[in-house]
């Protein structure tokens, strides 16, 4: 019997380093928006790199791909059961929607500019996470939510993807990685096709364009069950300095023309495809050594108390940082696109973190606990039905 280089974690086990990585990704998104709105992204050399901190979205997508696909991969390898679609969707909605709705309502009612232009179409498309499909509905304080719209689309599609490969179980499970790699190859051609869209809507902001970033995580979820000491690639994937250097190289390359033009200028289709490849490398490279670990290795910073707190608050940081950034400029008398990057970064971070903490404590965690209680009630009712004695029919 072969032994894995690292124990295969149960399908829903908690990996602390991933929570820390989620916190770092949230700060990366904050940094790239501050750099853009202060004009720092136009600074020679460092500016293009700061602008490409938006590749932190690739980390978010890869994390979602790994964590949500892991139970399905474990089930295919005979380790546990995949969640029912109802249970899965309930937890996704409870995790994402309530805290998001709080921000949307706040922005569309109270944020100057956004509230003034918020018509019924803007309200419905933002509440329904349909901004990438409805023209002219991205608004101040909520422009980053395009990625949440894409992520929600992935949540809806994931059960279908799992169903398509459900027969690849047991010995046939080794074919799941090639199938997922085939999905990556196909999705990389998305931006090469003339997809008809309404004015001001671009199909490169839809889920098929970003499937490679999610697939980076789903492939990792499969690979953790295929790791064996005699396989050289297992030692490579668990080598943190090597894999993180690869991710850094992909980030630096994305800051060139291969990642597309600077600012809001639209990229060529080949640049979109290349950006997807580079984002996939970043997500895969950063996460691989965290989930395929060498024995005795540790991730001291990512598993620290500070990183854990940032990870718990990461969703709130993502939701609220643009609201804060929009307010910081007029309140502190700072002219947008005119410098003060570090000053604005410190102010935005300092004001966003308390809002994120409140979002976690008052909205996100209570909704998560409610979903967990619902789970326990349903499970208890199912066990009661299964163990209830069946009355025998009277004989004549």
C-alpha positions as CSV (number, residue, x, y, z in Angstrom):
1,X,0.0,0.0,0.0
2,X,1.4,3.4,-0.9
3,X,1.5,6.4,1.4
4,X,0.7,9.9,0.5
5,X,3.3,12.6,1.0
6,X,0.7,14.4,3.1
7,X,-2.4,13.0,4.7
8,X,-5.6,13.4,2.6
9,X,-7.8,15.8,4.5
10,X,-11.4,14.9,5.1
11,X,-13.8,16.5,2.5
12,X,-14.7,19.4,4.7
13,X,-11.6,19.8,7.0
14,X,-10.4,23.3,7.7
15,X,-7.0,24.3,6.4
16,X,-5.9,27.4,8.4
17,X,-3.4,28.6,5.8
18,X,-6.2,29.0,3.2
19,X,-8.1,31.4,5.5
20,X,-4.9,33.5,5.8
21,X,-4.4,33.4,2.0
22,X,-8.0,34.6,1.6
23,X,-7.2,37.6,3.8
24,X,-4.1,38.4,1.7
25,X,-6.2,38.3,-1.5
26,X,-8.7,40.7,0.0
27,X,-6.0,43.2,0.8
28,X,-4.6,42.7,-2.7
29,X,-7.9,43.8,-4.2
30,X,-8.0,46.8,-1.9
31,X,-4.4,47.8,-2.9
32,X,-5.1,47.6,-6.7
33,X,-8.2,49.9,-6.3
34,X,-6.3,52.4,-4.2
35,X,-3.5,52.4,-6.7
36,X,-5.9,53.1,-9.6
37,X,-7.9,55.8,-7.9
38,X,-4.8,57.7,-6.7
39,X,-3.0,57.4,-10.0
40,X,-0.2,55.3,-8.6
41,X,-0.8,52.7,-11.3
42,X,0.7,55.1,-13.7
43,X,4.0,55.2,-11.8
44,X,6.9,53.7,-13.9
45,X,7.9,50.1,-13.0
46,X,5.9,49.7,-9.7
47,X,2.6,51.1,-11.1
48,X,1.8,48.3,-13.5
49,X,2.6,45.8,-10.7
50,X,0.2,47.5,-8.3
51,X,-2.4,47.6,-11.0
52,X,-2.1,43.8,-11.4
53,X,-2.8,43.2,-7.8
54,X,-6.3,42.7,-9.3
55,X,-5.0,39.2,-10.0
56,X,-5.9,38.5,-6.4
57,X,-9.4,37.7,-7.8
58,X,-7.7,34.6,-9.3
59,X,-6.9,33.5,-5.8
60,X,-10.5,34.0,-4.7
61,X,-11.7,32.0,-7.6
62,X,-9.1,29.2,-7.1
63,X,-10.0,29.0,-3.4
64,X,-13.7,28.7,-4.3
65,X,-12.9,26.0,-6.8
66,X,-10.8,24.0,-4.4
67,X,-13.1,24.2,-1.3
68,X,-16.4,23.6,-3.1
69,X,-15.1,20.9,-5.4
70,X,-13.2,19.0,-2.6
71,X,-16.3,17.1,-1.3
72,X,-17.1,15.9,-4.8
73,X,-13.5,14.8,-5.3
74,X,-13.4,13.0,-2.0
75,X,-16.7,11.2,-2.8
76,X,-15.2,10.1,-6.1
77,X,-12.3,8.6,-4.2
78,X,-14.6,6.8,-1.7
79,X,-14.0,9.3,1.1
80,X,-17.3,10.7,2.3
81,X,-20.4,11.9,0.5
82,X,-20.9,15.0,-1.6
83,X,-23.4,17.5,-0.3
84,X,-26.9,17.6,-1.7
85,X,-27.6,20.4,-4.1
86,X,-30.1,21.9,-1.8
87,X,-27.8,22.0,1.2
88,X,-24.9,23.3,-0.9
89,X,-26.9,26.2,-2.4
90,X,-28.4,27.1,1.0
91,X,-24.9,27.5,2.5
92,X,-23.7,29.5,-0.5
93,X,-26.6,31.9,-0.3
94,X,-26.3,32.2,3.4
95,X,-22.6,32.9,3.1
96,X,-22.8,35.4,0.3
97,X,-26.1,37.2,-0.1
98,X,-27.1,38.8,3.3
99,X,-23.8,40.7,3.8
100,X,-23.8,41.7,0.2
101,X,-27.4,43.0,0.3
102,X,-26.5,45.2,3.3
103,X,-23.8,46.9,1.2
104,X,-26.0,47.3,-1.8
105,X,-28.8,48.8,0.2
106,X,-26.4,51.2,1.9
107,X,-24.8,52.3,-1.3
108,X,-28.0,52.8,-3.3
109,X,-29.7,54.7,-0.5
110,X,-26.9,56.7,1.1
111,X,-23.8,56.9,-1.1
112,X,-23.8,60.2,-3.0
113,X,-23.8,59.7,-6.7
114,X,-24.8,56.1,-6.6
115,X,-28.1,56.9,-4.8
116,X,-28.9,59.7,-7.2
117,X,-28.7,57.4,-10.3
118,X,-30.2,54.3,-8.8
119,X,-33.3,53.4,-10.8
120,X,-35.3,50.2,-10.6
121,X,-33.0,48.4,-13.1
122,X,-29.9,49.3,-11.0
123,X,-31.6,48.1,-7.9
124,X,-32.8,44.8,-9.3
125,X,-29.6,43.9,-11.2
126,X,-27.4,44.6,-8.2
127,X,-29.6,42.8,-5.7
128,X,-29.7,39.9,-8.0
129,X,-26.0,39.9,-8.8
130,X,-26.7,40.4,-12.5
131,X,-24.5,43.4,-13.1
132,X,-22.4,41.7,-15.8
133,X,-25.5,40.9,-17.8
134,X,-27.5,44.2,-17.5
135,X,-26.0,47.3,-19.2
136,X,-24.9,50.4,-17.1
137,X,-25.7,48.9,-13.7
138,X,-22.3,48.9,-12.2
139,X,-22.3,51.9,-9.9
140,X,-19.9,53.8,-7.5
141,X,-19.0,51.8,-4.5
142,X,-20.1,48.5,-6.1
143,X,-18.0,48.2,-9.3
144,X,-15.9,45.3,-7.8
145,X,-19.1,43.2,-7.5
146,X,-18.7,42.0,-11.1
147,X,-16.4,39.3,-9.7
148,X,-19.0,38.3,-7.1
149,X,-21.5,38.0,-10.0
150,X,-19.1,35.7,-11.7
151,X,-18.5,33.7,-8.5
152,X,-22.3,33.3,-8.0
153,X,-22.6,32.0,-11.5
154,X,-19.9,29.4,-10.7
155,X,-21.9,28.4,-7.6
156,X,-24.9,27.7,-9.7
157,X,-23.0,25.8,-12.4
158,X,-20.8,23.6,-10.0
159,X,-23.5,21.0,-9.3
160,X,-23.9,20.5,-13.0
161,X,-20.2,20.1,-13.5
162,X,-20.1,17.6,-10.7
163,X,-23.0,15.6,-12.2
164,X,-21.2,15.5,-15.6
165,X,-18.2,13.6,-14.0
166,X,-20.1,11.7,-11.4
167,X,-19.4,8.4,-13.1
168,X,-15.7,8.9,-12.8
169,X,-15.4,7.2,-9.4
170,X,-13.1,4.7,-7.8
171,X,-10.4,3.6,-10.3
172,X,-11.9,5.9,-13.0
173,X,-11.4,8.9,-10.7
174,X,-7.9,9.3,-12.2
175,X,-9.5,10.6,-15.3
176,X,-11.1,13.6,-13.5
177,X,-8.0,15.7,-13.8
178,X,-7.6,15.3,-17.5
179,X,-11.3,16.1,-17.9
180,X,-10.9,19.3,-15.9
181,X,-7.8,20.2,-17.9
182,X,-9.9,19.8,-21.1
183,X,-12.4,22.2,-19.6
184,X,-9.6,24.7,-19.1
185,X,-8.4,24.4,-22.7
186,X,-11.9,24.9,-24.0
187,X,-12.7,27.9,-21.8
188,X,-9.5,29.6,-22.9
189,X,-11.0,30.0,-26.3
190,X,-14.1,31.9,-25.0
191,X,-12.7,35.4,-25.7
192,X,-11.9,34.3,-29.3
193,X,-15.5,33.9,-30.2
194,X,-17.8,36.7,-31.3
195,X,-20.4,36.4,-28.5
196,X,-23.4,38.7,-29.1
197,X,-24.0,41.0,-26.2
198,X,-26.0,44.2,-25.5
199,X,-24.2,47.5,-25.6
200,X,-21.8,48.2,-22.7
201,X,-21.8,44.5,-21.8
202,X,-18.8,42.2,-22.6
203,X,-18.9,38.5,-22.6
204,X,-15.3,38.4,-21.3
205,X,-16.8,39.3,-17.9
206,X,-18.9,36.1,-17.8
207,X,-18.2,32.9,-16.1
208,X,-16.8,30.9,-19.1
209,X,-14.0,33.4,-19.5
210,X,-12.9,32.8,-15.8
211,X,-13.4,29.1,-15.6
212,X,-9.6,28.5,-15.7
213,X,-9.2,30.4,-12.5
214,X,-11.8,28.2,-10.7
215,X,-10.5,25.1,-12.4
216,X,-7.0,25.7,-10.9
217,X,-8.7,25.0,-7.5
218,X,-10.8,22.1,-8.7
219,X,-7.7,20.4,-10.1
220,X,-5.9,20.8,-6.8
221,X,-9.0,19.2,-5.0
222,X,-8.5,16.2,-7.2
223,X,-4.7,16.1,-6.9
224,X,-4.7,15.8,-3.1
225,X,-6.1,12.3,-3.5
226,X,-3.4,11.3,-6.1
227,X,-0.3,12.4,-4.2
228,X,2.3,9.6,-3.6
229,X,5.9,9.8,-2.5
230,X,7.3,8.2,-5.6
231,X,5.7,10.8,-7.9
232,X,8.1,13.6,-8.6
233,X,5.4,16.2,-9.3
234,X,4.1,15.8,-5.8
235,X,7.4,17.0,-4.4
236,X,7.3,19.9,-6.8
237,X,3.8,21.0,-5.9
238,X,4.6,20.9,-2.2
239,X,7.7,23.0,-2.7
240,X,6.5,26.4,-1.4
241,X,9.6,28.5,-2.5
242,X,9.4,27.1,-6.0
243,X,5.6,27.3,-6.4
244,X,5.4,30.8,-5.0
245,X,8.3,32.0,-7.2
246,X,6.3,30.6,-10.2
247,X,3.3,32.6,-9.0
248,X,5.4,35.8,-8.6
249,X,6.8,35.3,-12.1
250,X,3.3,35.0,-13.5
251,X,2.2,38.2,-11.6
252,X,5.2,40.1,-13.0
253,X,4.5,38.9,-16.5
254,X,0.8,39.9,-16.2
255,X,2.1,43.5,-15.6
256,X,3.3,43.5,-19.2
257,X,1.4,43.6,-22.4
258,X,0.7,39.9,-21.9
259,X,-1.8,40.8,-19.2
260,X,-3.5,43.4,-21.3
261,X,-3.2,47.2,-21.5
262,X,-3.2,49.5,-18.4
263,X,-6.3,51.2,-17.1
264,X,-9.8,50.5,-18.4
265,X,-8.7,50.0,-22.1
266,X,-10.0,46.8,-23.5
267,X,-7.5,44.0,-24.2
268,X,-7.2,41.9,-27.4
269,X,-8.7,38.4,-27.2
270,X,-5.2,36.8,-27.0
271,X,-4.4,39.1,-24.1
272,X,-7.5,38.0,-22.2
273,X,-6.6,34.4,-22.8
274,X,-3.0,35.0,-21.6
275,X,-4.3,36.8,-18.5
276,X,-6.5,33.8,-17.7
277,X,-3.5,31.5,-18.0
278,X,-1.3,33.7,-15.8
279,X,-4.1,34.0,-13.2
280,X,-4.5,30.3,-13.2
281,X,-0.8,29.9,-12.5
282,X,-0.9,32.4,-9.7
283,X,-3.9,30.8,-8.0
284,X,-2.5,27.2,-8.5
285,X,1.0,28.2,-7.5
286,X,0.0,29.9,-4.3
287,X,-2.4,27.3,-3.1
288,X,-0.7,24.1,-4.1
289,X,2.0,24.0,-1.4
290,X,-0.7,24.9,1.2
291,X,-2.9,21.8,0.4
292,X,-0.1,19.4,-0.7
293,X,2.3,19.9,2.2
294,X,5.6,18.3,3.0
295,X,5.6,16.6,6.4
296,X,6.8,19.0,9.1
297,X,6.3,22.1,7.1
298,X,4.4,25.1,8.5
299,X,2.9,28.3,7.2
300,X,3.6,30.5,10.2
301,X,2.3,33.8,8.9
302,X,-0.7,32.4,7.0
303,X,-1.7,30.3,10.1
304,X,-1.1,33.1,12.5
305,X,-3.8,34.7,14.6
306,X,-3.6,38.0,12.6
307,X,-3.9,36.2,9.2
308,X,-6.8,34.2,10.6
309,X,-8.6,37.3,11.6
310,X,-8.0,38.9,8.2
311,X,-9.3,35.8,6.6
312,X,-12.5,35.9,8.6
313,X,-13.0,39.5,7.7
314,X,-11.9,39.1,4.1
315,X,-15.4,39.1,2.6
316,X,-16.3,42.2,4.5
317,X,-13.1,43.9,3.3
318,X,-14.0,43.0,-0.3
319,X,-17.6,44.3,0.1
320,X,-16.9,47.6,1.9
321,X,-13.5,48.8,0.7
322,X,-14.7,50.7,-2.4
323,X,-17.5,52.3,-0.3
324,X,-14.8,53.6,2.1
325,X,-12.5,54.6,-0.8
326,X,-15.2,56.6,-2.4
327,X,-15.8,58.5,0.8
328,X,-12.2,59.0,1.8
329,X,-11.4,61.4,-1.0
330,X,-14.0,64.1,-0.3
331,X,-13.9,63.7,3.5
332,X,-10.1,64.1,3.8
333,X,-9.9,66.6,1.0
334,X,-7.8,64.4,-1.3
335,X,-8.0,64.9,-5.1
336,X,-8.5,61.6,-7.0
337,X,-5.9,60.4,-9.4
338,X,-3.4,62.9,-8.0
339,X,-1.1,60.9,-5.8
340,X,-1.1,60.2,-2.0
341,X,-1.2,56.4,-2.6
342,X,0.2,55.4,0.8
343,X,-1.9,57.9,2.7
344,X,-5.1,56.8,1.0
345,X,-4.1,53.1,1.4
346,X,-3.7,53.5,5.2
347,X,-6.9,55.5,5.6
348,X,-8.9,53.0,3.5
349,X,-7.5,50.0,5.3
350,X,-8.0,51.5,8.7
351,X,-11.6,52.4,8.0
352,X,-12.5,49.2,6.1
353,X,-11.3,46.7,8.7
354,X,-13.9,47.8,11.4
355,X,-16.7,47.6,8.9
356,X,-15.5,44.2,7.8
357,X,-15.4,43.0,11.4
358,X,-18.9,44.3,12.0
359,X,-20.1,42.6,8.8
360,X,-18.6,39.3,10.0
361,X,-20.0,39.5,13.6
362,X,-23.4,40.9,12.8
363,X,-24.3,39.4,9.5
364,X,-22.0,36.7,8.1
365,X,-21.5,34.6,11.2
366,X,-25.2,34.7,12.3
367,X,-26.3,33.6,8.8
368,X,-23.7,30.8,8.8
369,X,-24.9,29.6,12.2
370,X,-28.5,29.7,11.0
371,X,-27.6,27.5,8.0
372,X,-25.7,25.1,10.3
373,X,-28.8,24.8,12.6
374,X,-31.0,24.2,9.6
375,X,-28.6,21.4,8.5
376,X,-28.7,19.8,11.9
377,X,-32.5,19.9,12.0
378,X,-32.8,18.3,8.5
379,X,-30.2,15.7,9.4
380,X,-32.0,14.8,12.6
381,X,-35.3,14.5,10.9
382,X,-33.8,12.3,8.2
383,X,-32.2,10.0,10.8
384,X,-35.5,9.8,12.6
385,X,-37.4,8.8,9.5
386,X,-34.8,6.2,8.6
387,X,-34.8,4.6,12.1
388,X,-38.6,4.8,12.7
389,X,-39.9,1.2,12.8
390,X,-42.2,0.2,10.0
391,X,-45.5,-1.3,11.2
392,X,-46.2,-4.7,9.6
393,X,-49.4,-5.0,7.7
394,X,-52.0,-7.3,9.4
395,X,-52.3,-10.8,8.0
396,X,-55.6,-12.2,7.0
